[in-house]
Amino acid sequence: MQAGIDALWRFTGEMFKPVPGLDADWQALRQSWTASVTAVIERATLTVPEGPQTGAWTAGAGREGLHTESFGRMLAEMQHLHRSHPGASW
């Protein structure tokens, strides 16, 4: 679990990049999310990564419809699941 948190932490900051046309208090959202996630991580006796919440590479173009090849495969699998089981809920 800790390895997964460490590997993905650098992508979490992207969730709070302002979205044009969406009026939100991004800083407050980030602070609230960080506090909640930190509590869960610590309750699980894991460690919140010390590194930044952003890396050299970010997938910001996804909001503009530009995705990686691996995302295309994952999206196809998710669409197949949704279409195979209409109305299903998790």
Secondary structure by P-SEA (a helix, b strand, c coil): caaaaaacccccccccccccccccaaaaaaaaaaaaaaaaaaaaccccccccccccccccccccccccaaaaaaaaaaaaaaaacccccc
